[in-house]
Amino acid sequence: MSVGVGLPISRSGSKLNLMYSYGQNGELANGLIRENIHSLSVNFSLDGIWFVKSKYN
């Protein structure tokens, strides 16, 4: 299961992306181990005028 959200930083289109994920590996049968996995991710996406080449010197 994963849940995420993208929050705008400015009018240029840059975003702050946050994501949470939960999962399980393994099983309890035959004396094995099941592990619960939690993951949190933070991503900054640059867009807009940051990488546009200038028309004038």
mmJSON file of the N, C-alpha and C atoms, coordinates in Angstrom:
{"data_MODEL":{"atom_site":{
"group_PDB":["ATOM","ATOM","ATOM","ATOM","ATOM","ATOM","ATOM","ATOM","ATOM","ATOM","ATOM","ATOM","ATOM","ATOM","ATOM","ATOM","ATOM","ATOM","ATOM","ATOM","ATOM","ATOM","ATOM","ATOM","ATOM","ATOM","ATOM","ATOM","ATOM","ATOM","ATOM","ATOM","ATOM","ATOM","ATOM","ATOM","ATOM","ATOM","ATOM","ATOM","ATOM","ATOM","ATOM","ATOM","ATOM","ATOM","ATOM","ATOM","ATOM","ATOM","ATOM","ATOM","ATOM","ATOM","ATOM","ATOM","ATOM","ATOM","ATOM","ATOM","ATOM","ATOM","ATOM","ATOM","ATOM","ATOM","ATOM","ATOM","ATOM","ATOM","ATOM","ATOM","ATOM","ATOM","ATOM","ATOM","ATOM","ATOM","ATOM","ATOM","ATOM","ATOM","ATOM","ATOM","ATOM","ATOM","ATOM","ATOM","ATOM","ATOM","ATOM","ATOM","ATOM","ATOM","ATOM","ATOM","ATOM","ATOM","ATOM","ATOM","ATOM","ATOM","ATOM","ATOM","ATOM","ATOM","ATOM","ATOM","ATOM","ATOM","ATOM","ATOM","ATOM","ATOM","ATOM","ATOM","ATOM","ATOM","ATOM","ATOM","ATOM","ATOM","ATOM","ATOM","ATOM","ATOM","ATOM","ATOM","ATOM","ATOM","ATOM","ATOM","ATOM","ATOM","ATOM","ATOM","ATOM","ATOM","ATOM","ATOM","ATOM","ATOM","ATOM","ATOM","ATOM","ATOM","ATOM","ATOM","ATOM","ATOM","ATOM","ATOM","ATOM","ATOM","ATOM","ATOM","ATOM","ATOM","ATOM","ATOM","ATOM","ATOM","ATOM","ATOM","ATOM","ATOM","ATOM","ATOM","ATOM","ATOM","ATOM"],
"id":[1,2,3,4,5,6,7,8,9,10,11,12,13,14,15,16,17,18,19,20,21,22,23,24,25,26,27,28,29,30,31,32,33,34,35,36,37,38,39,40,41,42,43,44,45,46,47,48,49,50,51,52,53,54,55,56,57,58,59,60,61,62,63,64,65,66,67,68,69,70,71,72,73,74,75,76,77,78,79,80,81,82,83,84,85,86,87,88,89,90,91,92,93,94,95,96,97,98,99,100,101,102,103,104,105,106,107,108,109,110,111,112,113,114,115,116,117,118,119,120,121,122,123,124,125,126,127,128,129,130,131,132,133,134,135,136,137,138,139,140,141,142,143,144,145,146,147,148,149,150,151,152,153,154,155,156,157,158,159,160,161,162,163,164,165,166,167,168,169,170,171],
"type_symbol":["N","C","C","N","C","C","N","C","C","N","C","C","N","C","C","N","C","C","N","C","C","N","C","C","N","C","C","N","C","C","N","C","C","N","C","C","N","C","C","N","C","C","N","C","C","N","C","C","N","C","C","N","C","C","N","C","C","N","C","C","N","C","C","N","C","C","N","C","C","N","C","C","N","C","C","N","C","C","N","C","C","N","C","C","N","C","C","N","C","C","N","C","C","N","C","C","N","C","C","N","C","C","N","C","C","N","C","C","N","C","C","N","C","C","N","C","C","N","C","C","N","C","C","N","C","C","N","C","C","N","C","C","N","C","C","N","C","C","N","C","C","N","C","C","N","C","C","N","C","C","N","C","C","N","C","C","N","C","C","N","C","C","N","C","C","N","C","C","N","C","C"],
"label_atom_id":["N","CA","C","N","CA","C","N","CA","C","N","CA","C","N","CA","C","N","CA","C","N","CA","C","N","CA","C","N","CA","C","N","CA","C","N","CA","C","N","CA","C","N","CA","C","N","CA","C","N","CA","C","N","CA","C","N","CA","C","N","CA","C","N","CA","C","N","CA","C","N","CA","C","N","CA","C","N","CA","C","N","CA","C","N","CA","C","N","CA","C","N","CA","C","N","CA","C","N","CA","C","N","CA","C","N","CA","C","N","CA","C","N","CA","C","N","CA","C","N","CA","C","N","CA","C","N","CA","C","N","CA","C","N","CA","C","N","CA","C","N","CA","C","N","CA","C","N","CA","C","N","CA","C","N","CA","C","N","CA","C","N","CA","C","N","CA","C","N","CA","C","N","CA","C","N","CA","C","N","CA","C","N","CA","C","N","CA","C","N","CA","C","N","CA","C","N","CA","C"],
"label_alt_id":[null,null,null,null,null,null,null,null,null,null,null,null,null,null,null,null,null,null,null,null,null,null,null,null,null,null,null,null,null,null,null,null,null,null,null,null,null,null,null,null,null,null,null,null,null,null,null,null,null,null,null,null,null,null,null,null,null,null,null,null,null,null,null,null,null,null,null,null,null,null,null,null,null,null,null,null,null,null,null,null,null,null,null,null,null,null,null,null,null,null,null,null,null,null,null,null,null,null,null,null,null,null,null,null,null,null,null,null,null,null,null,null,null,null,null,null,null,null,null,null,null,null,null,null,null,null,null,null,null,null,null,null,null,null,null,null,null,null,null,null,null,null,null,null,null,null,null,null,null,null,null,null,null,null,null,null,null,null,null,null,null,null,null,null,null,null,null,null,null,null,null],
"label_comp_id":["MET","MET","MET","SER","SER","SER","VAL","VAL","VAL","GLY","GLY","GLY","VAL","VAL","VAL","GLY","GLY","GLY","LEU","LEU","LEU","PRO","PRO","PRO","ILE","ILE","ILE","SER","SER","SER","ARG","ARG","ARG","SER","SER","SER","GLY","GLY","GLY","SER","SER","SER","LYS","LYS","LYS","LEU","LEU","LEU","ASN","ASN","ASN","LEU","LEU","LEU","MET","MET","MET","TYR","TYR","TYR","SER","SER","SER","TYR","TYR","TYR","GLY","GLY","GLY","GLN","GLN","GLN","ASN","ASN","ASN","GLY","GLY","GLY","GLU","GLU","GLU","LEU","LEU","LEU","ALA","ALA","ALA","ASN","ASN","ASN","GLY","GLY","GLY","LEU","LEU","LEU","ILE","ILE","ILE","ARG","ARG","ARG","GLU","GLU","GLU","ASN","ASN","ASN","ILE","ILE","ILE","HIS","HIS","HIS","SER","SER","SER","LEU","LEU","LEU","SER","SER","SER","VAL","VAL","VAL","ASN","ASN","ASN","PHE","PHE","PHE","SER","SER","SER","LEU","LEU","LEU","ASP","ASP","ASP","GLY","GLY","GLY","ILE","ILE","ILE","TRP","TRP","TRP","PHE","PHE","PHE","VAL","VAL","VAL","LYS","LYS","LYS","SER","SER","SER","LYS","LYS","LYS","TYR","TYR","TYR","ASN","ASN","ASN"],
"label_asym_id":["A","A","A","A","A","A","A","A","A","A","A","A","A","A","A","A","A","A","A","A","A","A","A","A","A","A","A","A","A","A","A","A","A","A","A","A","A","A","A","A","A","A","A","A","A","A","A","A","A","A","A","A","A","A","A","A","A","A","A","A","A","A","A","A","A","A","A","A","A","A","A","A","A","A","A","A","A","A","A","A","A","A","A","A","A","A","A","A","A","A","A","A","A","A","A","A","A","A","A","A","A","A","A","A","A","A","A","A","A","A","A","A","A","A","A","A","A","A","A","A","A","A","A","A","A","A","A","A","A","A","A","A","A","A","A","A","A","A","A","A","A","A","A","A","A","A","A","A","A","A","A","A","A","A","A","A","A","A","A","A","A","A","A","A","A","A","A","A","A","A","A"],
"label_entity_id":["1","1","1","1","1","1","1","1","1","1","1","1","1","1","1","1","1","1","1","1","1","1","1","1","1","1","1","1","1","1","1","1","1","1","1","1","1","1","1","1","1","1","1","1","1","1","1","1","1","1","1","1","1","1","1","1","1","1","1","1","1","1","1","1","1","1","1","1","1","1","1","1","1","1","1","1","1","1","1","1","1","1","1","1","1","1","1","1","1","1","1","1","1","1","1","1","1","1","1","1","1","1","1","1","1","1","1","1","1","1","1","1","1","1","1","1","1","1","1","1","1","1","1","1","1","1","1","1","1","1","1","1","1","1","1","1","1","1","1","1","1","1","1","1","1","1","1","1","1","1","1","1","1","1","1","1","1","1","1","1","1","1","1","1","1","1","1","1","1","1","1"],
"label_seq_id":[1,1,1,2,2,2,3,3,3,4,4,4,5,5,5,6,6,6,7,7,7,8,8,8,9,9,9,10,10,10,11,11,11,12,12,12,13,13,13,14,14,14,15,15,15,16,16,16,17,17,17,18,18,18,19,19,19,20,20,20,21,21,21,22,22,22,23,23,23,24,24,24,25,25,25,26,26,26,27,27,27,28,28,28,29,29,29,30,30,30,31,31,31,32,32,32,33,33,33,34,34,34,35,35,35,36,36,36,37,37,37,38,38,38,39,39,39,40,40,40,41,41,41,42,42,42,43,43,43,44,44,44,45,45,45,46,46,46,47,47,47,48,48,48,49,49,49,50,50,50,51,51,51,52,52,52,53,53,53,54,54,54,55,55,55,56,56,56,57,57,57],
"pdbx_PDB_ins_code":[null,null,null,null,null,null,null,null,null,null,null,null,null,null,null,null,null,null,null,null,null,null,null,null,null,null,null,null,null,null,null,null,null,null,null,null,null,null,null,null,null,null,null,null,null,null,null,null,null,null,null,null,null,null,null,null,null,null,null,null,null,null,null,null,null,null,null,null,null,null,null,null,null,null,null,null,null,null,null,null,null,null,null,null,null,null,null,null,null,null,null,null,null,null,null,null,null,null,null,null,null,null,null,null,null,null,null,null,null,null,null,null,null,null,null,null,null,null,null,null,null,null,null,null,null,null,null,null,null,null,null,null,null,null,null,null,null,null,null,null,null,null,null,null,null,null,null,null,null,null,null,null,null,null,null,null,null,null,null,null,null,null,null,null,null,null,null,null,null,null,null],
"Cartn_x":[0.848,0.0,0.901,0.595,1.361,0.413,0.835,0.073,1.062,0.705,1.61,0.862,1.589,1.015,2.122,1.758,2.68,2.212,3.062,2.713,3.453,2.734,3.414,4.246,5.448,6.349,6.192,6.116,5.975,5.197,5.004,4.267,5.072,6.358,7.206,6.951,6.213,5.914,6.721,7.618,8.396,7.471,7.78,6.921,7.736,7.13,7.652,6.761,7.327,6.57,6.854,5.806,5.915,5.212,5.834,5.256,5.497,4.462,4.56,4.137,4.872,4.578,4.665,3.765,3.743,3.619,4.371,4.294,4.759,4.571,4.989,5.764,6.788,7.563,7.544,7.546,7.623,6.266,6.309,5.099,5.422,4.398,4.599,4.579,4.269,4.207,5.603,5.698,6.945,8.043,7.672,8.663,9.398,8.887,9.527,9.138,9.761,9.555,8.831,7.873,7.213,7.742,8.121,8.602,7.662,7.42,6.627,7.591,7.304,8.19,7.462,8.043,7.533,8.581,8.133,9.053,8.485,9.339,8.959,9.915,9.373,10.192,9.847,10.876,10.711,11.474,10.81,11.391,11.112,12.111,11.956,12.114,11.086,11.089,11.202,12.283,12.493,11.922,11.183,10.59,10.466,10.178,9.933,11.174,11.457,12.54,13.921,14.024,15.32,16.308,15.849,16.756,16.522,15.933,15.696,16.887,17.419,18.554,18.129,18.931,18.634,18.74,17.825,17.845,18.858,19.21,20.121,21.338,22.479,23.702,23.86],
"Cartn_y":[-1.156,0.0,1.229,2.177,3.422,4.612,5.704,6.953,8.086,9.004,10.113,11.389,12.499,13.808,14.705,15.556,16.536,17.933,18.701,20.054,21.075,22.029,23.04,23.976,24.298,25.187,26.631,26.821,28.163,28.072,29.202,29.222,28.64,28.402,27.886,26.412,25.711,24.303,23.366,23.87,23.02,22.423,21.181,20.487,19.787,19.658,18.847,17.617,16.436,15.19,14.38,13.929,13.101,11.779,10.651,9.346,8.438,7.683,6.68,5.344,4.293,2.965,1.941,0.955,-0.139,-1.453,-2.462,-3.778,-4.857,-6.116,-7.269,-8.237,-8.861,-9.909,-11.146,-12.304,-13.558,-14.052,-15.158,-15.771,-16.46,-16.784,-17.397,-18.92,-19.527,-20.987,-21.611,-22.797,-23.576,-22.845,-22.037,-21.364,-20.221,-19.723,-18.599,-17.278,-16.205,-14.876,-13.984,-13.206,-12.189,-10.833,-9.983,-8.645,-7.588,-6.559,-5.411,-4.316,-3.73,-2.733,-1.394,-0.353,1.016,1.851,2.676,3.493,4.909,5.91,7.312,7.95,8.643,9.25,10.725,11.574,13.006,13.337,14.016,14.309,15.766,16.453,17.835,17.86,18.263,18.27,19.705,20.001,21.338,21.397,22.438,22.596,24.085,24.423,25.823,26.516,27.715,28.557,28.151,27.164,26.77,26.339,25.617,25.029,25.555,26.735,27.327,28.211,28.004,28.811,30.238,31.188,32.604,32.985,33.838,34.282,35.393,36.131,37.269,37.054,37.562,37.461,38.637],
"Cartn_z":[0.0,0.0,0.0,-0.848,-0.933,-0.981,-0.343,-0.346,-0.584,-1.472,-1.748,-2.05,-1.928,-2.222,-2.777,-3.747,-4.308,-3.959,-3.305,-2.878,-3.727,-4.352,-5.173,-4.294,-4.767,-4.034,-4.514,-5.818,-6.382,-7.683,-8.335,-9.6,-10.756,-10.564,-11.64,-11.917,-11.069,-11.294,-10.417,-9.576,-8.669,-7.617,-7.196,-6.245,-5.166,-3.989,-2.902,-2.829,-3.084,-3.11,-1.853,-1.171,0.025,-0.241,0.171,-0.069,1.13,1.524,2.579,1.99,2.313,1.792,2.913,2.878,3.854,3.109,3.554,2.936,3.888,3.479,4.278,3.39,3.971,3.314,4.182,3.561,4.302,4.758,5.529,6.065,7.376,8.131,9.443,9.394,8.269,8.146,8.242,8.802,8.894,9.669,10.645,11.487,10.818,9.712,9.028,9.683,9.249,9.835,8.83,9.331,8.517,8.961,8.006,8.347,7.779,8.573,8.149,7.695,6.533,5.948,5.866,6.467,6.392,5.666,4.733,3.957,3.829,4.028,3.872,2.872,1.885,0.849,0.707,0.575,0.337,-0.939,-1.879,-3.178,-3.524,-4.045,-4.49,-5.997,-6.719,-8.178,-8.691,-9.413,-9.975,-11.389,-11.684,-13.005,-13.296,-14.506,-14.859,-15.361,-14.843,-15.368,-14.863,-13.998,-13.444,-14.53,-15.552,-16.537,-17.951,-18.086,-19.381,-19.745,-20.961,-21.413,-21.685,-21.259,-21.437,-22.918,-23.394,-24.791,-25.008,-23.936,-24.055,-23.158,-23.599,-22.787,-21.88],
"occupancy":[1.0,1.0,1.0,1.0,1.0,1.0,1.0,1.0,1.0,1.0,1.0,1.0,1.0,1.0,1.0,1.0,1.0,1.0,1.0,1.0,1.0,1.0,1.0,1.0,1.0,1.0,1.0,1.0,1.0,1.0,1.0,1.0,1.0,1.0,1.0,1.0,1.0,1.0,1.0,1.0,1.0,1.0,1.0,1.0,1.0,1.0,1.0,1.0,1.0,1.0,1.0,1.0,1.0,1.0,1.0,1.0,1.0,1.0,1.0,1.0,1.0,1.0,1.0,1.0,1.0,1.0,1.0,1.0,1.0,1.0,1.0,1.0,1.0,1.0,1.0,1.0,1.0,1.0,1.0,1.0,1.0,1.0,1.0,1.0,1.0,1.0,1.0,1.0,1.0,1.0,1.0,1.0,1.0,1.0,1.0,1.0,1.0,1.0,1.0,1.0,1.0,1.0,1.0,1.0,1.0,1.0,1.0,1.0,1.0,1.0,1.0,1.0,1.0,1.0,1.0,1.0,1.0,1.0,1.0,1.0,1.0,1.0,1.0,1.0,1.0,1.0,1.0,1.0,1.0,1.0,1.0,1.0,1.0,1.0,1.0,1.0,1.0,1.0,1.0,1.0,1.0,1.0,1.0,1.0,1.0,1.0,1.0,1.0,1.0,1.0,1.0,1.0,1.0,1.0,1.0,1.0,1.0,1.0,1.0,1.0,1.0,1.0,1.0,1.0,1.0,1.0,1.0,1.0,1.0,1.0,1.0],
"B_iso_or_equiv":[0.0,0.0,0.0,0.0,0.0,0.0,0.0,0.0,0.0,0.0,0.0,0.0,0.0,0.0,0.0,0.0,0.0,0.0,0.0,0.0,0.0,0.0,0.0,0.0,0.0,0.0,0.0,0.0,0.0,0.0,0.0,0.0,0.0,0.0,0.0,0.0,0.0,0.0,0.0,0.0,0.0,0.0,0.0,0.0,0.0,0.0,0.0,0.0,0.0,0.0,0.0,0.0,0.0,0.0,0.0,0.0,0.0,0.0,0.0,0.0,0.0,0.0,0.0,0.0,0.0,0.0,0.0,0.0,0.0,0.0,0.0,0.0,0.0,0.0,0.0,0.0,0.0,0.0,0.0,0.0,0.0,0.0,0.0,0.0,0.0,0.0,0.0,0.0,0.0,0.0,0.0,0.0,0.0,0.0,0.0,0.0,0.0,0.0,0.0,0.0,0.0,0.0,0.0,0.0,0.0,0.0,0.0,0.0,0.0,0.0,0.0,0.0,0.0,0.0,0.0,0.0,0.0,0.0,0.0,0.0,0.0,0.0,0.0,0.0,0.0,0.0,0.0,0.0,0.0,0.0,0.0,0.0,0.0,0.0,0.0,0.0,0.0,0.0,0.0,0.0,0.0,0.0,0.0,0.0,0.0,0.0,0.0,0.0,0.0,0.0,0.0,0.0,0.0,0.0,0.0,0.0,0.0,0.0,0.0,0.0,0.0,0.0,0.0,0.0,0.0,0.0,0.0,0.0,0.0,0.0,0.0],
"pdbx_formal_charge":[null,null,null,null,null,null,null,null,null,null,null,null,null,null,null,null,null,null,null,null,null,null,null,null,null,null,null,null,null,null,null,null,null,null,null,null,null,null,null,null,null,null,null,null,null,null,null,null,null,null,null,null,null,null,null,null,null,null,null,null,null,null,null,null,null,null,null,null,null,null,null,null,null,null,null,null,null,null,null,null,null,null,null,null,null,null,null,null,null,null,null,null,null,null,null,null,null,null,null,null,null,null,null,null,null,null,null,null,null,null,null,null,null,null,null,null,null,null,null,null,null,null,null,null,null,null,null,null,null,null,null,null,null,null,null,null,null,null,null,null,null,null,null,null,null,null,null,null,null,null,null,null,null,null,null,null,null,null,null,null,null,null,null,null,null,null,null,null,null,null,null],
"auth_seq_id":[1,1,1,2,2,2,3,3,3,4,4,4,5,5,5,6,6,6,7,7,7,8,8,8,9,9,9,10,10,10,11,11,11,12,12,12,13,13,13,14,14,14,15,15,15,16,16,16,17,17,17,18,18,18,19,19,19,20,20,20,21,21,21,22,22,22,23,23,23,24,24,24,25,25,25,26,26,26,27,27,27,28,28,28,29,29,29,30,30,30,31,31,31,32,32,32,33,33,33,34,34,34,35,35,35,36,36,36,37,37,37,38,38,38,39,39,39,40,40,40,41,41,41,42,42,42,43,43,43,44,44,44,45,45,45,46,46,46,47,47,47,48,48,48,49,49,49,50,50,50,51,51,51,52,52,52,53,53,53,54,54,54,55,55,55,56,56,56,57,57,57],
"auth_comp_id":["MET","MET","MET","SER","SER","SER","VAL","VAL","VAL","GLY","GLY","GLY","VAL","VAL","VAL","GLY","GLY","GLY","LEU","LEU","LEU","PRO","PRO","PRO","ILE","ILE","ILE","SER","SER","SER","ARG","ARG","ARG","SER","SER","SER","GLY","GLY","GLY","SER","SER","SER","LYS","LYS","LYS","LEU","LEU","LEU","ASN","ASN","ASN","LEU","LEU","LEU","MET","MET","MET","TYR","TYR","TYR","SER","SER","SER","TYR","TYR","TYR","GLY","GLY","GLY","GLN","GLN","GLN","ASN","ASN","ASN","GLY","GLY","GLY","GLU","GLU","GLU","LEU","LEU","LEU","ALA","ALA","ALA","ASN","ASN","ASN","GLY","GLY","GLY","LEU","LEU","LEU","ILE","ILE","ILE","ARG","ARG","ARG","GLU","GLU","GLU","ASN","ASN","ASN","ILE","ILE","ILE","HIS","HIS","HIS","SER","SER","SER","LEU","LEU","LEU","SER","SER","SER","VAL","VAL","VAL","ASN","ASN","ASN","PHE","PHE","PHE","SER","SER","SER","LEU","LEU","LEU","ASP","ASP","ASP","GLY","GLY","GLY","ILE","ILE","ILE","TRP","TRP","TRP","PHE","PHE","PHE","VAL","VAL","VAL","LYS","LYS","LYS","SER","SER","SER","LYS","LYS","LYS","TYR","TYR","TYR","ASN","ASN","ASN"],
"auth_asym_id":["A","A","A","A","A","A","A","A","A","A","A","A","A","A","A","A","A","A","A","A","A","A","A","A","A","A","A","A","A","A","A","A","A","A","A","A","A","A","A","A","A","A","A","A","A","A","A","A","A","A","A","A","A","A","A","A","A","A","A","A","A","A","A","A","A","A","A","A","A","A","A","A","A","A","A","A","A","A","A","A","A","A","A","A","A","A","A","A","A","A","A","A","A","A","A","A","A","A","A","A","A","A","A","A","A","A","A","A","A","A","A","A","A","A","A","A","A","A","A","A","A","A","A","A","A","A","A","A","A","A","A","A","A","A","A","A","A","A","A","A","A","A","A","A","A","A","A","A","A","A","A","A","A","A","A","A","A","A","A","A","A","A","A","A","A","A","A","A","A","A","A"],
"auth_atom_id":["N","CA","C","N","CA","C","N","CA","C","N","CA","C","N","CA","C","N","CA","C","N","CA","C","N","CA","C","N","CA","C","N","CA","C","N","CA","C","N","CA","C","N","CA","C","N","CA","C","N","CA","C","N","CA","C","N","CA","C","N","CA","C","N","CA","C","N","CA","C","N","CA","C","N","CA","C","N","CA","C","N","CA","C","N","CA","C","N","CA","C","N","CA","C","N","CA","C","N","CA","C","N","CA","C","N","CA","C","N","CA","C","N","CA","C","N","CA","C","N","CA","C","N","CA","C","N","CA","C","N","CA","C","N","CA","C","N","CA","C","N","CA","C","N","CA","C","N","CA","C","N","CA","C","N","CA","C","N","CA","C","N","CA","C","N","CA","C","N","CA","C","N","CA","C","N","CA","C","N","CA","C","N","CA","C","N","CA","C","N","CA","C","N","CA","C","N","CA","C"],
"pdbx_PDB_model_num":[1,1,1,1,1,1,1,1,1,1,1,1,1,1,1,1,1,1,1,1,1,1,1,1,1,1,1,1,1,1,1,1,1,1,1,1,1,1,1,1,1,1,1,1,1,1,1,1,1,1,1,1,1,1,1,1,1,1,1,1,1,1,1,1,1,1,1,1,1,1,1,1,1,1,1,1,1,1,1,1,1,1,1,1,1,1,1,1,1,1,1,1,1,1,1,1,1,1,1,1,1,1,1,1,1,1,1,1,1,1,1,1,1,1,1,1,1,1,1,1,1,1,1,1,1,1,1,1,1,1,1,1,1,1,1,1,1,1,1,1,1,1,1,1,1,1,1,1,1,1,1,1,1,1,1,1,1,1,1,1,1,1,1,1,1,1,1,1,1,1,1]
}}}
